Amino acid sequence: MRALQYKAYGGPEVLDWAEAPEPHAGPGQLRIAVRAASVNPIDWKALTGMLSGGEPLGGTGYLGRDAAGVVDEVGDEVTGVTVGDEVFGRGQHTQAALAVLDAWATKAPSVDWAVAAAAGVAGETSERGLRLLDVTAGDALFVDGGAGGVGAVAVQMALARGAKVIASASQANHDYLREIGATPVLYGQGLADRVRAAAGGPVDAVFDVAGKTPVEDLIGLAPEPSQVVSIANYAAGQAGARVSGGGADSHPMEALALVAELLAQNKLVLKVQTFPFDRAAEAYRISQSGHVRGKLVLVP
Ligand SMILES: NC(=O)c1ccc[n+]([C@@H]2O[C@H](COP(=O)([O-])OP(=O)(O)OC[C@H]3O[C@@H](n4cnc5c(N)ncnc54)[C@H](OP(=O)(O)O)[C@@H]3O)[C@@H](O)[C@H]2O)c1
């Protein structure tokens, strides 16, 4: 089979869509024939060596954390899934012809493959953030970075809970934020005042998915520091905000089941831009720019 891979850390130019050993489903896992796999910032962070702690790359590197496809192997201890089922979810090395998932949900026939692939990491992360913040009907939520992969999903999942959502983006993405139901504000200097003006006062919760705004500004918007959850600013915890990296606080199967339902009901709509696997470098360059609208997805 073919898989996206690299032999040394570097930029998108070192990516190669080439032959690789086939993975197999272990206990509690599924293997799928991949129909689409999304690009997440963690992919280029791995590719460039940002996550290596200064160690050189040992062997070949593979990429991808989510995908959608057709089940072709079912691991031991897995129930309720059979070969031929159409699923999406989270896994490792998913930017490949065959990939192993460790958390998944059934893809409704009405949901496009690329959209389902895009919803894996972004959906689980959004469910986690909103659950940690206990966002409920009538709450006002501020999402810092609302137009990107996680942000656009978090906005819509919060709306589905009955919250009012204010979200930040560059000016170019304000129409997109309105389209998905958020009140847009411009990020950067003066952000907190713009959020207060848009919310008509302080907000009940802040979900920082961009990690760019000083955490003190975000804490100033919330009723207490712990009502700020960041997935992208790992220093935010020092100021009393909560930081989530998706360990023990992650409930991936429950999260993906909810995401699947919202996708099927059209309550979660994702803007995706697709690229064939052999042009993955183009998608990686856009992701690395930090200004993605919706999601970038690779397809065979
Ligand atoms: N901890 C976890 O569990 C977890 C899980 C998933 C992702 N992450 C991390 O979360 C971050 C976001 O991921 P993603 O997939 O949503 O990325 P993405 O799709 O690349 O989106 C990035 C977004 O950030 C916005 N942005 C850029 N500069 C900003 C600023 N100064 N203030 C506010 N927003 C700004 C951009 O908006 P414009 O285009 O309008 O500029 C863009 O929409 C990444 O660092 C990723 O690694 C963490």
The ligand as a Tripos MOL2 file, in Angstrom:
@<TRIPOS>MOLECULE
LIG
   48    52     1     0     0
SMALL
NO_CHARGES

@<TRIPOS>ATOM
      1 N1         -4.6900   19.8640   22.5990 N.am      1 LIG1
      2 C1         -5.4510   19.2040   21.7440 C.2       1 LIG1
      3 O1         -6.0880   18.2130   22.0810 O.2       1 LIG1
      4 C2         -5.5430   19.7060   20.3210 C.ar      1 LIG1
      5 C3         -6.3940   19.0680   19.4040 C.ar      1 LIG1
      6 C4         -6.5070   19.6160   18.1200 C.ar      1 LIG1
      7 C5         -5.7710   20.7600   17.7730 C.ar      1 LIG1
      8 N2         -4.9200   21.3060   18.6930 N.ar      1 LIG1
      9 C6         -4.1400   22.5290   18.3730 C.3       1 LIG1
     10 O2         -5.0760   23.6030   18.2850 O.3       1 LIG1
     11 C7         -4.6210   24.5570   17.3240 C.3       1 LIG1
     12 C8         -5.7320   24.8220   16.3070 C.3       1 LIG1
     13 O3         -5.9700   23.6480   15.5500 O.3       1 LIG1
     14 P1         -6.9000   23.7210   14.2530 P.3       1 LIG1
     15 O4         -6.9360   22.3740   13.6440 O.co2     1 LIG1
     16 O5         -8.1710   24.4120   14.5570 O.co2     1 LIG1
     17 O6         -5.9790   24.7000   13.3250 O.3       1 LIG1
     18 P2         -6.3170   25.4000   11.9400 P.3       1 LIG1
     19 O7         -7.3870   24.6510   11.2370 O.co2     1 LIG1
     20 O8         -5.0170   25.5920   11.2640 O.co2     1 LIG1
     21 O9         -6.9360   26.8270   12.3300 O.3       1 LIG1
     22 C9         -6.1680   27.8380   12.8670 C.3       1 LIG1
     23 C10        -7.0950   29.0410   13.0750 C.3       1 LIG1
     24 O10        -6.4500   29.9600   13.9540 O.3       1 LIG1
     25 C11        -6.9160   31.2460   13.6030 C.3       1 LIG1
     26 N3         -5.9630   32.2640   14.0750 N.ar      1 LIG1
     27 C12        -4.7620   32.6130   13.5210 C.ar      1 LIG1
     28 N4         -4.2100   33.5990   14.2540 N.ar      1 LIG1
     29 C13        -5.0670   33.8640   15.2800 C.ar      1 LIG1
     30 C14        -5.0480   34.7860   16.3710 C.ar      1 LIG1
     31 N5         -4.0390   35.6370   16.5650 N.pl3     1 LIG1
     32 N6         -6.0940   34.7790   17.2240 N.ar      1 LIG1
     33 C15        -7.1240   33.9260   17.0890 C.ar      1 LIG1
     34 N7         -7.2060   33.0450   16.0430 N.ar      1 LIG1
     35 C16        -6.1800   33.0110   15.1730 C.ar      1 LIG1
     36 C17        -7.0220   31.2510   12.1020 C.3       1 LIG1
     37 O11        -8.0090   32.1980   11.7190 O.3       1 LIG1
     38 P3         -7.7700   33.1380   10.3970 P.3       1 LIG1
     39 O12        -7.5600   32.1680    9.2530 O.co2     1 LIG1
     40 O13        -9.0170   33.9180   10.2740 O.co2     1 LIG1
     41 O14        -6.5240   33.9370   10.6780 O.co2     1 LIG1
     42 C18        -7.4240   29.7920   11.7960 C.3       1 LIG1
     43 O15        -8.7870   29.7070   11.5060 O.3       1 LIG1
     44 C19        -3.3260   23.9830   16.7450 C.3       1 LIG1
     45 O16        -2.2320   24.5160   17.4440 O.3       1 LIG1
     46 C20        -3.4390   22.4950   17.0290 C.3       1 LIG1
     47 O17        -2.1860   21.8380   17.0850 O.3       1 LIG1
     48 C21        -4.7930   20.8190   19.9560 C.ar      1 LIG1
@<TRIPOS>BOND
     1     1     2 1
     2     2     3 2
     3     2     4 1
     4     4     5 ar
     5     4    48 ar
     6     5     6 ar
     7     6     7 ar
     8     7     8 ar
     9     8     9 1
    10     8    48 ar
    11     9    10 1
    12     9    46 1
    13    10    11 1
    14    11    12 1
    15    11    44 1
    16    12    13 1
    17    13    14 1
    18    14    15 2
    19    14    16 1
    20    14    17 1
    21    17    18 1
    22    18    19 2
    23    18    20 1
    24    18    21 1
    25    21    22 1
    26    22    23 1
    27    23    24 1
    28    23    42 1
    29    24    25 1
    30    25    26 1
    31    25    36 1
    32    26    27 ar
    33    26    35 ar
    34    27    28 ar
    35    28    29 ar
    36    29    30 ar
    37    29    35 ar
    38    30    31 1
    39    30    32 ar
    40    32    33 ar
    41    33    34 ar
    42    34    35 ar
    43    36    37 1
    44    36    42 1
    45    37    38 1
    46    38    39 2
    47    38    40 1
    48    38    41 1
    49    42    43 1
    50    44    45 1
    51    44    46 1
    52    46    47 1
@<TRIPOS>SUBSTRUCTURE
     1 LIG1         1 GROUP 0 **** ****
